[in-house]
Amino acid sequence: MPNLDSPRRTPGIRRATALTALALSVVVLAPGAHAQAIDDIMQQSTGHALSAWSYLMNAFCWILGSILLIMCGLGWYQHQRNPNAGSRPGMLVAAGVLGGVFLAFPFFAKTASFTIFNSGPTVTGEQQQMRFDR
C-alpha cells in the first residue's frame, strides 16, 4: 500500500531538468555554431562511435578468446590427470578452436576490410544518389 503522506515526484521534473540542461548547452554553444560546423560535429561523432564500437568488439573477442583458451588448457590438464573427472576431450577441442577463432577475429576483420574492400572504413558524410538503369 502506498504511503499517502509523502509527496510524490512526477517524472515530468526529470524531463524538465534534462530539457533545461539541453537548452542551456545549446545557448552556450550557439554563438559559434553554424550548419557546416554541425555537419563536422556529426561526422566526428560518428567516427568516434565507430571507433568505440571497434574497440569494444576487439576487447570482447580478445577477452572471450583468452578465457576459452585458458579453460581449454586447464581442462586438458585436468583430463590428463584424471580421465574420469568429467572433462570431455571433444568439448576441450571445441573450446580451443573457438578461443583461437575469437582471438583471430579482429585480425581477420581488419585484413578483410583492407584486402577485399580495398580500404578501411571511412566516414565522409557525403550523400550519394542511387541510379537505376532499365
N, C-alpha and C positions, 0 to 999 in steps of 0.2 A: 504494500500500500504506500503510495507516495506521501511524502511529508508536505502538508499544505501550508505550514508556517514559513518555510524557506522561500525566498524569492527565486523565481525560475529564470535562467538566462535563455534568451532566444538565440537561435543560430544566426539571426539577422545581424547581431552585434559583431560577430566574427567576420561576416561578409562585408559589413560596412567598414570595419577596420582594414581589411585587405584592400578594398576599393580605395580607401583614403590613402593607404601607403602607395598603391599603384599610381594614383593621381599625383601625389607629391613627387614621386620619382619621374613622372612624365614632365612635370613643371620644371624640375631641376635640370633635366636633360634636354628639354625642348629648345632652348636658345641656340644650341649648336647643332641641332638635328635638321636634316633635310632628306628628301626622298632617296638620293643616292647613298647617303650615309646609312639609311635603314636597309637598303639592299646589301651594302657591305657588311653591316652588322649581322644580317640574316645569313649571309654566305659564310662568315667566320663562325657563327654559332653552329651552323650545320656541319662545318668542318670539325669543330670541337666535339660535337655529338658523335660523329662518325669515328673520330679518334678514340673517344671514350668507349664506344662500343667495341672497337677492335682490341683495346687494352683489356676490357672485361672478358671478351671471348678468349684471348690469349691466356689470361690468368686462369680462367675456368679450365681450359684444356690442359695447361701445364700442371695445375694442382690435381685435377682428377686423374690425369695420366700417371703422375708420380705416385699418387695413393694406390692406384691399381697395380703398378709395378712393384711397389713395396709389399702390398698384400700378396702378390704372386710369389715374390721371393720368400717371404716369411711362411706362406702356406706350403711351398715346395720343401722348405727346410723341415717343417712340421711333418710333412708326408714322408720324408726320408727317415726321420727319427722314429715315427710310428705310423706305418701304413694303414692301420685300423683306426686312426684318430678321427676320421670323418672328412678329411680334405681330399676331394676328388681331383685327380690329375687333369681331367677334361676342363673343369672349372678353372683350374690354375692356369692352364694354357690359354683359355679364353680371356682371363684377366690380363695375362701378359700381352696378348695380341691387342686387346682393346687399349691397354695402357700405352703401348707403342703407337697405336693409331692416334690417340688423343695427344700424345707428345709431339707427333709429327704433323698434326693437322694445321697448325699455324704456318709451318714451313710450306706445306702443300698449297694452302690458300694463297700465300704470297707468291709462290712460284707460278701458280696458275694465272694469277692476275697479271704477272709480268710477261708470261710467255704466250698463253692462249689469247688473252685480250689485248696484248701488246702495250699495255700501260697500267699504271696503278690507278686506284680510284681517285678521281678529281671532282671537285665541286666548283663549277664555273658560274652558276646562276643564270646561264643563258637559256632562253626558251627556243625550242626548235619546232618548226611546223611539220606535221606529218603530211605526206603527199601520197595519193593512191593513183596508180595507173590502171587503165582498163585493159 
